[in-house]
Every structure is written in structure tokens, then in C-alpha cells.
Amino acid sequence: MPEAKIIDGKAFAAGLRERVAKEVEKLKSEKGITPGLAVILVGEDPASQVYVRNKGKQTVEAGMNSLEFKMSEDTSQEDLLAKVEELNNNPEVNGILVQLPLPKQIDEQAVLAAINPDKDVDGFHVVNVGRLSTGSKEGLVPCTPLGCTMLLKDHFGGDLSGKKAVVIGRSNIVGKPMFNLLLQESCTVTVAHSRTKDLPEEVSQADIVVAAVGRPEMVKGDWLKDGAVVIDVGINRIEKPEGGTRLVGDVDFESAKERASAITPVPGGVGPMTIACLLANTLTAACQQNGIEAPAL
Ligand code: NAD
């Protein structure tokens, strides 16, 4: 078996951001509309701060307006809901994202439910979850699984139909929407999780494996069917034997690349797709809110 092709998510994401920027330019010049993305960050979580900064930078680079609202760690739910409502009513804002996790005094579900579903660029509102699971074209789809699907479609030349896929993980953010997206692409999909009886056996049947678990290098190469295509969503920081740390995925990359036909690396695979898809969703939301057909990206 030749070594696996490395699926270059970093390059794909750069191309996607360019396509978004071109469409934004067209929207501005032809319709006078500049899409706007508002991000609310509550508290001082360092990882969230970095992520929000990157989002802001890439939003501006794509030609969109970026609005950032920083609220203190002790913000009340009432105040956060009032901010969401203000942004719901602001016509300059096409996308609203509340950075998770939220401090413990705030009910995450109540906040997600308060976002206007048409501005819910994270795709976590129950209305968008429903739209995705019923195959509605109007919905906004969670960014990370959307990015995984784009990489898979690109790899397979657009057609995933009939493939056997195993998604490992059943979170609302990755696993469940990934299941729905693969089903929409006419895959036969199994969702494995922490209570799955024989995970290696499930994985061994799959043409496509999507790992979204949060356990470093858990999926081993010898679990894979020869020629499987592996999408590794996991981002885990581990200690290096020589000191310091490094990022690894949920898949043991070294053994998996001997067995797979293609695999996403960590970092540089799925990671960069998330913000690129957020920009794509903001563009889609701006088009839909203005009664314009969203461009295919
Ligand atoms: P989560 O903790 O919400 O869900 C993990 C899932 O894994 C659960 O559904 C659980 O049932 C399953 N699981 C746990 N142990 C298991 C086991 N031993 N066998 C099989 N399944 C098991 O996590 P999440 O938010 O879905 O994120 C998963 C991973 O993806 C994390 O590493 C996270 O950092 C990463 N992530 C990356 C991006 C990105 O932009 N690339 C975005 C979101 C999440």
C-alpha cells in the first residue's frame, strides 16, 4: 500500500477564503452590501481570545465588517441576552457568534436559542439543527463538519454516495452534524461514541473515518480498512518526551498513513477549515437576508 495522500486543509481553506473574498467584493460593488460578523466573547479564556482574534483578522481580510464585543467574566445571562437581542435587530450584522464555552452562571442553550436563526453562523440553533436534519437548503451548517465535508467532496471529486462512513463522536458541534451531512451526501453512516462496544471493528468497515473524540492518537492504523480516507478533527496538546508540547489529532497519524489512502494532518488539516467556513456562512447569511441566492463556494 503506497503511503497516504496528505489532505492539505490549510491550502484548501486559503482557497475558500479567497473565493469568499471575491464574492464579498461582488456583493459590495453590485448590491452595496458589506456582510458583517459580530462575535461576543465573555470572559478571559486564553484559547478563546486567540480564536476570536484570528476570526476578526480573517473577517476583515475577506472584506467583511468585523464587530467584537468583549464582556466580563461575571456578565449576567440577562446582559448577554440583551446584547444578542441588540445584534439580532442590527441590520448591519448578518452573522452572530457567541464564543463558547460561557462562564457557569450562563445557560449556553438559552443564549444559543436567543440568536436569530438566520444570523446563527455557528449553526447551533435548534432551527438550524432541524433544517440540516430535514435537508432544507436555508439552514446554516456548523463550521467544522461543513469544512470536513468540503475536504471529503474535494477529495472524492464531488461524489460520496454509497460510501460507508464511521463518525466517532456524537457531540452537537461535530459528530451529530457530521452524521447529517454525510447522510445528505448519501453515505451509509455509523455514529460511534464512548459506549460503542467494538470501535476497531466498526472503524474497519469504513471507507471514510471522521474522528471527533478529543483523545490523543486513539484511532490506530491497524483499525483501518486498506485505502480508507481519514478526517481527523481532534486537536490535543500532548507532552513531548524531550520536553515541551505538540499538537496531535485523535488518530495515530504515523500508523494511519500506512493504511489509509488519504488523511488530514494535525495541525494543517481540519483546523484551518473552521474559520474559513465561518466566513462562508456569514456570506451565505448576508445573501439570504437580502433575498439573494448564495453563491456556491
Ligand atoms: P466532545 O467532548 O463534545 O465529544 C467527544 C465525543 O467523543 C463524545 O460524543 C463521546 O461519546 C466520544 N468519545 C469519548 N471517548 C470515546 C471513546 N473512547 N471511544 C469512542 N468515542 C468516544 O468533543 P467535540 O467538541 O466533538 O470535539 C472533539 C475533538 O475535536 C476535540 O479534540 C476538539 O478539540 C476537536 N475540535 C476541533 C475543531 C476544529 O476546528 N478542528 C472544532 C471542534 C472540535
Boltz pocket constraint, residues with backbone or C-beta under 6 A from the ligand:
constraints:
  - pocket:
      binder: B
      contacts: [[A, 144], [A, 168], [A, 169], [A, 170], [A, 171], [A, 172], [A, 173], [A, 174], [A, 175], [A, 192], [A, 193], [A, 194], [A, 195], [A, 196], [A, 199], [A, 211], [A, 212], [A, 213], [A, 214], [A, 215], [A, 232], [A, 233], [A, 234], [A, 235], [A, 236], [A, 270], [A, 271], [A, 272], [A, 274]]
      max_distance: 6.0
